[in-house]
Amino acid sequence: MEQKTVNVSGIRWKEKFSYGMGEVASGVTFGLVQSVLQKYYTDILGIGVISIMLLFVLARFWDAANDTICGHVIARLKPDDTGRYRRWFKWFAVPLATCTVLMFVKIPGLSGTGYFVYACITYILFGMVYTCLNVPYGSLAQAVTLDSSERASLSVARSVGGVFGAIPALILISFCYETGTDGIKRMSYPIIITGVIIIAILSLLSYVVLYRGTKERVIEQSKENKKGIFLKSMKALLSDRAFVSAAIVAMLYLASQQFSMSYSAYLFQYYFDAPNLTMLPTVFQYLPVAVMMFFATKLGNRFGRRELCAYGILAAGIGNLILFMLHTKNVWIYIVVLLISGIGTTFIYLLTWSIASDAIDHAALSSGVEEPYAYSFFSFMRKLGHCVAAVFVNLALFKIGYSGNVLNTSNITDDTLSEMYTWSVLVPALLYLVIFILLRFIYPLGKQAVELQQKAKEAKWQ
């Protein structure tokens, strides 16, 4: 197998910016799935919460095959003059924008079953196209630089891009309501579809920046098409403690994010009676990112990425438990405590992709697993986080009697509202605690282990 390496370190800020725009590109569409899609399905299409939960579970079964097949195709195709991964952005940026809009098209005259079938087709199609962009994007960092510290800086750039990518969907879910003649605030479909079209265009433009502003320096020129390599790679990944624990951490963290973002739309509409403030908890939780993004890489190198993320997520879990004990009806107290809790999640948010790179490097060095196989499995585990979040969100809605469209507030008791609040803070607290245990006691790549791994990786490419 021939290898090519050129200037494998010393990347400049312009390329880091362009790389971060890749997460803006995927984040603006992914943010719609996190923040808007669940409520769009219930309130605009009138799909029941159990049907929605079934949809997300079925989509994950399909992703188990789709994501791994995508990784196999990416690994086997020979590089062109742009490299192995960047060309996928050129091929699938327009299809992703199209599929994003199709998810939110309401076809007049369909029955409830018809809307459910249409939702299944468009959501699964979106997931397939998203994978064709997400897997090469995740693998791209390994081709941009060999240096572990620089990959950590790319992780920070990606995470910062994710913050900006999430903002358009948060604005949309906060300001898509209009008051009907009965005095009840409902989602406005014209506002929703207009916002989705704007977001789809923004995604397309961001992929253009990613494609033009990055360069692959570490390229494996040719790969032997070994028989059974797919199954061998999957077996090796599943037996790799570092990789499996990192993938589960990513899954649970994404589940906590999506649960909070999806459920907040209901919590702020009914419990706090402030739907226009729906975006604030997420924005306030991400505010510490604006400060720590300048220090996260250096702190991770000094104290260890695993260590920072583990104890930060533990602090965030304690913050959610404080909210549970307060059981406040004051929306501003709730938001301020979430801001403090957000300080704890800042490190795992900024460094999660760096941990993923460390785990993928570990699989490559110990078992020879190629990056596209590893990242396709990692991508599937993150999508599994959607399923975990969907189960929690829809079970919570089912428990309070939310059957679709708008829940009549006159039928909501104080006990129902109290239960709604309890779900909103205890589910993230539980997930944060499990993440802490995984990082602190199971994931093996602490500071010293990563330093030794970096030396082994550099020796391999010399």
Order of alpha helices (4+ residues) and beta strands (2+ residues): beta-alpha-alpha-alpha-alpha-alpha-alpha-beta-beta-alpha-beta-alpha-alpha-alpha-alpha-alpha-alpha-alpha-alpha-alpha
